[in-house]
Amino acid sequence: MQHITTFCGNCNCGCPELYLDAAATEEKRVVITDDFGQRIQMSVEQLRVLVGDVKSGVLDELVAA
């Protein structure tokens, strides 16, 4: 798997990470791991939709202070 980014990166506590798995089927190519040892897999298209939603503000209210 190719590491893309770590979402925290400010500690060594097992922060969520994003990977691309070229060996996986297309619908499971994107892998996101969490700090509890779990993982989700999705397609690049699903990630594209998620990123688009984040950019358009869909989640802004959820993360507002």
N, CA, C and O atoms as a GROMACS GRO file, in nm:
protein
  260
    1MET      N    1   0.084  -0.119   0.000
    1MET     CA    2   0.000   0.000   0.000
    1MET      C    3   0.088   0.124   0.000
    1MET      O    4   0.195   0.127   0.061
    2GLN      N    5   0.042   0.225  -0.068
    2GLN     CA    6   0.114   0.351  -0.077
    2GLN      C    7   0.054   0.450   0.022
    2GLN      O    8  -0.064   0.483   0.013
    3HIS      N    9   0.135   0.497   0.117
    3HIS     CA   10   0.089   0.595   0.215
    3HIS      C   11   0.070   0.729   0.146
    3HIS      O   12   0.158   0.776   0.073
    4ILE      N   13  -0.047   0.792   0.168
    4ILE     CA   14  -0.077   0.921   0.108
    4ILE      C   15  -0.063   1.032   0.211
    4ILE      O   16   0.007   1.130   0.186
    5THR      N   17  -0.128   1.018   0.326
    5THR     CA   18  -0.120   1.121   0.429
    5THR      C   19  -0.159   1.066   0.564
    5THR      O   20  -0.227   0.964   0.575
    6THR      N   21  -0.114   1.136   0.668
    6THR     CA   22  -0.156   1.112   0.806
    6THR      C   23  -0.238   1.232   0.848
    6THR      O   24  -0.195   1.346   0.830
    7PHE      N   25  -0.356   1.209   0.905
    7PHE     CA   26  -0.448   1.317   0.935
    7PHE      C   27  -0.418   1.393   1.063
    7PHE      O   28  -0.474   1.501   1.083
    8CYS      N   29  -0.334   1.344   1.147
    8CYS     CA   30  -0.295   1.415   1.269
    8CYS      C   31  -0.148   1.451   1.255
    8CYS      O   32  -0.112   1.566   1.230
    9GLY      N   33  -0.065   1.352   1.273
    9GLY     CA   34   0.077   1.371   1.252
    9GLY      C   35   0.152   1.444   1.361
    9GLY      O   36   0.273   1.462   1.352
   10ASN      N   37   0.082   1.487   1.466
   10ASN     CA   38   0.147   1.564   1.572
   10ASN      C   39   0.185   1.478   1.692
   10ASN      O   40   0.228   1.530   1.794
   11CYS      N   41   0.169   1.348   1.679
   11CYS     CA   42   0.200   1.260   1.791
   11CYS      C   43   0.232   1.121   1.736
   11CYS      O   44   0.230   1.098   1.615
   12ASN      N   45   0.260   1.030   1.825
   12ASN     CA   46   0.281   0.890   1.787
   12ASN      C   47   0.171   0.804   1.846
   12ASN      O   48   0.197   0.698   1.902
   13CYS      N   49   0.046   0.850   1.833
   13CYS     CA   50  -0.066   0.782   1.898
   13CYS      C   51  -0.147   0.698   1.801
   13CYS      O   52  -0.255   0.651   1.838
   14GLY      N   53  -0.101   0.677   1.682
   14GLY     CA   54  -0.176   0.597   1.586
   14GLY      C   55  -0.282   0.676   1.513
   14GLY      O   56  -0.396   0.631   1.504
   15CYS      N   57  -0.248   0.790   1.463
   15CYS     CA   58  -0.342   0.880   1.396
   15CYS      C   59  -0.401   0.816   1.270
   15CYS      O   60  -0.339   0.727   1.211
   16PRO      N   61  -0.519   0.860   1.228
   16PRO     CA   62  -0.578   0.810   1.104
   16PRO      C   63  -0.487   0.836   0.984
   16PRO      O   64  -0.421   0.940   0.975
   17GLU      N   65  -0.484   0.740   0.892
   17GLU     CA   66  -0.398   0.752   0.774
   17GLU      C   67  -0.475   0.712   0.649
   17GLU      O   68  -0.569   0.633   0.654
   18LEU      N   69  -0.433   0.767   0.536
   18LEU     CA   70  -0.492   0.738   0.407
   18LEU      C   71  -0.389   0.668   0.320
   18LEU      O   72  -0.275   0.714   0.308
   19TYR      N   73  -0.430   0.557   0.258
   19TYR     CA   74  -0.343   0.478   0.171
   19TYR      C   75  -0.414   0.451   0.039
   19TYR      O   76  -0.537   0.456   0.032
   20LEU      N   77  -0.337   0.424  -0.065
   20LEU     CA   78  -0.389   0.370  -0.189
   20LEU      C   79  -0.332   0.229  -0.204
   20LEU      O   80  -0.211   0.208  -0.188
   21ASP      N   81  -0.418   0.134  -0.233
   21ASP     CA   82  -0.378  -0.004  -0.248
   21ASP      C   83  -0.399  -0.045  -0.394
   21ASP      O   84  -0.509  -0.082  -0.434
   22ALA      N   85  -0.293  -0.038  -0.471
   22ALA     CA   86  -0.300  -0.069  -0.614
   22ALA      C   87  -0.337  -0.214  -0.641
   22ALA      O   88  -0.386  -0.246  -0.749
   23ALA      N   89  -0.313  -0.302  -0.545
   23ALA     CA   90  -0.343  -0.444  -0.563
   23ALA      C   91  -0.489  -0.478  -0.531
   23ALA      O   92  -0.535  -0.588  -0.563
   24ALA      N   93  -0.562  -0.386  -0.471
   24ALA     CA   94  -0.701  -0.411  -0.433
   24ALA      C   95  -0.792  -0.393  -0.554
   24ALA      O   96  -0.754  -0.333  -0.654
   25THR      N   97  -0.912  -0.447  -0.544
   25THR     CA   98  -1.011  -0.424  -0.648
   25THR      C   99  -1.045  -0.275  -0.650
   25THR      O  100  -1.025  -0.204  -0.551
   26GLU      N  101  -1.097  -0.229  -0.763
   26GLU     CA  102  -1.124  -0.086  -0.781
   26GLU      C  103  -1.214  -0.029  -0.672
   26GLU      O  104  -1.193   0.084  -0.628
   27GLU      N  105  -1.312  -0.104  -0.628
   27GLU     CA  106  -1.404  -0.053  -0.527
   27GLU      C  107  -1.346  -0.052  -0.385
   27GLU      O  108  -1.411  -0.003  -0.292
   28LYS      N  109  -1.226  -0.105  -0.368
   28LYS     CA  110  -1.162  -0.109  -0.235
   28LYS      C  111  -1.021  -0.049  -0.239
   28LYS      O  112  -0.940  -0.078  -0.151
   29ARG      N  113  -0.992   0.032  -0.338
   29ARG     CA  114  -0.856   0.082  -0.360
   29ARG      C  115  -0.810   0.183  -0.255
   29ARG      O  116  -0.692   0.187  -0.223
   30VAL      N  117  -0.901   0.264  -0.202
   30VAL     CA  118  -0.866   0.365  -0.102
   30VAL      C  119  -0.886   0.303   0.036
   30VAL      O  120  -0.991   0.245   0.064
   31VAL      N  121  -0.785   0.315   0.121
   31VAL     CA  122  -0.791   0.257   0.256
   31VAL      C  123  -0.766   0.369   0.357
   31VAL      O  124  -0.666   0.441   0.348
   32ILE      N  125  -0.857   0.382   0.452
   32ILE     CA  126  -0.839   0.477   0.562
   32ILE      C  127  -0.833   0.396   0.690
   32ILE      O  128  -0.925   0.320   0.721
   33THR      N  129  -0.725   0.412   0.764
   33THR     CA  130  -0.710   0.344   0.892
   33THR      C  131  -0.736   0.445   1.004
   33THR      O  132  -0.714   0.565   0.987
   34ASP      N  133  -0.783   0.395   1.119
   34ASP     CA  134  -0.802   0.485   1.232
   34ASP      C  135  -0.707   0.448   1.345
   34ASP      O  136  -0.628   0.354   1.334
   35ASP      N  137  -0.714   0.524   1.453
   35ASP     CA  138  -0.622   0.504   1.564
   35ASP      C  139  -0.666   0.391   1.657
   35ASP      O  140  -0.607   0.372   1.763
   36PHE      N  141  -0.769   0.316   1.619
   36PHE     CA  142  -0.815   0.202   1.697
   36PHE      C  143  -0.787   0.070   1.625
   36PHE      O  144  -0.831  -0.036   1.670
   37GLY      N  145  -0.714   0.077   1.513
   37GLY     CA  146  -0.680  -0.044   1.439
   37GLY      C  147  -0.784  -0.087   1.337
   37GLY      O  148  -0.770  -0.192   1.275
   38GLN      N  149  -0.887  -0.007   1.318
   38GLN     CA  150  -0.990  -0.039   1.220
   38GLN      C  151  -0.956   0.026   1.086
   38GLN      O  152  -0.868   0.112   1.078
   39ARG      N  153  -1.025  -0.017   0.982
   39ARG     CA  154  -1.002   0.043   0.850
   39ARG      C  155  -1.128   0.037   0.767
   39ARG      O  156  -1.213  -0.050   0.784
   40ILE      N  157  -1.139   0.132   0.677
   40ILE     CA  158  -1.246   0.131   0.579
   40ILE      C  159  -1.182   0.131   0.441
   40ILE      O  160  -1.071   0.182   0.422
   41GLN      N  161  -1.252   0.075   0.346
   41GLN     CA  162  -1.204   0.072   0.209
   41GLN      C  163  -1.314   0.129   0.120
   41GLN      O  164  -1.432   0.102   0.142
   42MET      N  165  -1.274   0.206   0.021
   42MET     CA  166  -1.368   0.267  -0.072
   42MET      C  167  -1.302   0.284  -0.206
   42MET      O  168  -1.180   0.268  -0.220
   43SER      N  169  -1.382   0.317  -0.304
   43SER     CA  170  -1.327   0.342  -0.438
   43SER      C  171  -1.273   0.485  -0.445
   43SER      O  172  -1.304   0.568  -0.360
   44VAL      N  173  -1.192   0.511  -0.546
   44VAL     CA  174  -1.142   0.646  -0.569
   44VAL      C  175  -1.259   0.740  -0.596
   44VAL      O  176  -1.256   0.856  -0.554
   45GLU      N  177  -1.362   0.692  -0.666
   45GLU     CA  178  -1.479   0.775  -0.694
   45GLU      C  179  -1.552   0.812  -0.564
   45GLU      O  180  -1.596   0.926  -0.549
   46GLN      N  181  -1.564   0.719  -0.471
   46GLN     CA  182  -1.627   0.751  -0.343
   46GLN      C  183  -1.544   0.854  -0.267
   46GLN      O  184  -1.600   0.944  -0.205
   47LEU      N  185  -1.412   0.842  -0.271
   47LEU     CA  186  -1.326   0.941  -0.208
   47LEU      C  187  -1.343   1.076  -0.275
   47LEU      O  188  -1.346   1.179  -0.207
   48ARG      N  189  -1.355   1.078  -0.407
   48ARG     CA  190  -1.376   1.202  -0.481
   48ARG      C  191  -1.504   1.273  -0.434
   48ARG      O  192  -1.504   1.395  -0.416
   49VAL      N  193  -1.611   1.198  -0.414
   49VAL     CA  194  -1.737   1.254  -0.365
   49VAL      C  195  -1.719   1.308  -0.223
   49VAL      O  196  -1.766   1.418  -0.192
   50LEU      N  197  -1.652   1.233  -0.138
   50LEU     CA  198  -1.627   1.277   0.000
   50LEU      C  199  -1.548   1.407   0.003
   50LEU      O  200  -1.583   1.500   0.075
   51VAL      N  201  -1.441   1.414  -0.076
   51VAL     CA  202  -1.360   1.536  -0.083
   51VAL      C  203  -1.443   1.653  -0.136
   51VAL      O  204  -1.432   1.764  -0.084
   52GLY      N  205  -1.525   1.628  -0.235
   52GLY     CA  206  -1.612   1.733  -0.289
   52GLY      C  207  -1.709   1.785  -0.183
   52GLY      O  208  -1.730   1.906  -0.172
   53ASP      N  209  -1.767   1.694  -0.106
   53ASP     CA  210  -1.858   1.734   0.002
   53ASP      C  211  -1.786   1.818   0.106
   53ASP      O  212  -1.839   1.919   0.153
   54VAL      N  213  -1.666   1.777   0.143
   54VAL     CA  214  -1.588   1.853   0.241
   54VAL      C  215  -1.558   1.992   0.188
   54VAL      O  216  -1.573   2.091   0.260
   55LYS      N  217  -1.514   2.000   0.064
   55LYS     CA  218  -1.482   2.131   0.004
   55LYS      C  219  -1.604   2.221  -0.006
   55LYS      O  220  -1.592   2.343   0.007
   56SER      N  221  -1.721   2.164  -0.028
   56SER     CA  222  -1.842   2.246  -0.043
   56SER      C  223  -1.905   2.284   0.090
   56SER      O  224  -2.003   2.358   0.094
   57GLY      N  225  -1.850   2.233   0.201
   57GLY     CA  226  -1.898   2.274   0.332
   57GLY      C  227  -2.001   2.182   0.395
   57GLY      O  228  -2.058   2.217   0.498
   58VAL      N  229  -2.025   2.066   0.337
   58VAL     CA  230  -2.126   1.975   0.390
   58VAL      C  231  -2.099   1.939   0.536
   58VAL      O  232  -2.194   1.922   0.613
   59LEU      N  233  -1.974   1.926   0.575
   59LEU     CA  234  -1.940   1.885   0.711
   59LEU      C  235  -1.905   2.000   0.804
   59LEU      O  236  -1.872   1.977   0.920
   60ASP      N  237  -1.911   2.123   0.756
   60ASP     CA  238  -1.870   2.238   0.837
   60ASP      C  239  -1.945   2.246   0.970
   60ASP      O  240  -1.884   2.271   1.074
   61GLU      N  241  -2.074   2.225   0.967
   61GLU     CA  242  -2.154   2.234   1.090
   61GLU      C  243  -2.114   2.126   1.190
   61GLU      O  244  -2.116   2.149   1.310
   62LEU      N  245  -2.078   2.010   1.139
   62LEU     CA  246  -2.040   1.899   1.226
   62LEU      C  247  -1.914   1.931   1.305
   62LEU      O  248  -1.904   1.895   1.423
   63VAL      N  249  -1.818   1.997   1.244
   63VAL     CA  250  -1.690   2.024   1.310
   63VAL      C  251  -1.681   2.165   1.368
   63VAL      O  252  -1.577   2.203   1.420
   64ALA      N  253  -1.789   2.242   1.361
   64ALA     CA  254  -1.789   2.377   1.418
   64ALA      C  255  -1.775   2.368   1.571
   64ALA      O  256  -1.825   2.276   1.635
   65ALA      N  257  -1.705   2.464   1.624
   65ALA     CA  258  -1.679   2.465   1.770
   65ALA      C  259  -1.805   2.484   1.851
   65ALA      O  260  -1.799   2.486   1.974
   0.00000   0.00000   0.00000
